[in-house]
Amino acid sequence: MHCPFCRHGDSRVIDSRTTDDGTAIRRRRQCPECGRRFTTVETASLSVVKRSGATEPFSRQKVLVGVRKACQGRPVTEDQLALLAQRVEESVRATGSAEVDAHEVGLAVLEPLRELDEVAYLRFASVYQAFNSLEDFEAAITLLRAEREATGREPAHLLGGTAYHAGMPHTTSGALAGSAGPGTRLGAGPGVRPGAGPGATPVTPH
């Protein structure tokens, strides 16, 4: 690797350490020409495929920007947001693929955000899943209430930063965070607006 100071074409690794979350390696290098030291960070390649078909490197910062907007005015700390972004990256990397669809990144945000703050979750989901009526919000809120009553789980901001009560199982909201895609109406079958009776007209996803 070129020295960033004198542009010499080689450098020597003098120390290597894994980052705290285990997703990268920091290497301390020294230039044999000018003797100055610098640090590099080595990570496994992970690219996100956007709707346009273009690809870009996965960025925790982009995850944070989107989630921070949803959490505006909510009792959520920067440390909690950083942990959420880490969980999203770990979830995406766990797929074992070097390329993931942007839609999958959005789905990976929903579950930890729901655990952190339900209001922020509804804000994020309303944009990501294209809510366009009060009924969409009502269906999502009904689902949240049903899950809370069934599991006794409270959002993290009500538990002093802890996502679950001690001993409570971790349940996944498959209807909202796993199976619903952009434009899918929650609380109903695929493509059917919630609250609609038999013979309801399917809703065309955006």
C-alpha positions, 0 to 999 in steps of 0.5 A: 500500500502506498504511504499517504505521506510520501507516496512510497509504493510499499509499507510494513505492517507492525501491528494488527488488531481486530475491532471490538465488533469483530467486523474489521481489522486495524493494521498499523503500518510504517513506511520504510522510506519516510518512517512515518506510521499510519493505520488502515482498516480491512473489512470484508467486501459488502455491496448494496444493489439499489433499485436502479441496479447501481451498486455501492459499498454498504455504509453504516452511516447511511443506515444511521442517517435514515434511522436518526430521522425516524428517531427525531424527538424520541428518547433514543441515544446515539449509542443505541443508534450505533448499536442498531446500525451494528446489528443491521450490518451483522444481519446483512453480512450473516446472509453470506452474500457479497451483494445484497438488495437495498430492500433487504437492508431496509428489512434488517432495520425494521426489527431492531428499530421496533424493539428500540422505539415503536414511534420511530419504527412506525415513522420508518415503516410508513416511508419504507413500506409506503403507507398512504392511508390512516388504515395502514397506520391503524393496522401496524399499530394493532399488530404492535399492540397484539405482539406486546400483549402476547409477549409482554415485551416493551420498547427499549426506551421504556426499559432503560435501554434494554430491549427485552425483559430478563428471560423474555424470548426474542420474537420476530414480527414476520408479518411486518419485518420479514414478509412485507415488502415496499408498498405491502399493506400490513395486517392483511394478506398479500396485496390486500388492504387491511380491514377489507372483507372477502373478495377485496380488491388487491392493492397494486404495490408501488 
